[in-house]
Amino acid sequence: MADWHGLKISDDGRTITVAFHIPTPVYPGDGLNAAGKTIADCLGEDTDHSGVSQVPGLAGQEVTDLAANTLLEIVEDVKLPRGGADSGRRSNINARRQELIPETRIKLRQRYQLWGFQKV
């Protein structure tokens, strides 16, 4: 299973569009929000989330995990160093993925903290 997939690179080679694959975070403690739901449950109910990859030809466990909402796909453009070696380019992409993990954890925990409550 790959941490990221390059989708396309700009004509000038300075930007790459990347599909990052990040494990779905869980709430601390029992893993449930205030309404007793996991983030994966909330993602499954959220019409803004599709669980379908933008990576052509993706198969296997990644597809299964994306469909089950236990893996998230975040597509972003990443700036690349001018004239840099492939190792430097990969370093930029890997660094962005490491930034996305805590950013995603915070964003999803906040978004779904009360998801599932209903006014009766």
Secondary structure, 3 states (H helix, E strand, C coil): CCCEEEEEECCCCCEEEEEEEEECCCCCCCCCCCCCCCHHHHHHHCCCCCCCCCCCCCCCHHHHHHHCCCEEEEEEEEECCCCCCHHHHHHHHHHHHHHHHHHHHHHHHHHCCCCCCCCC
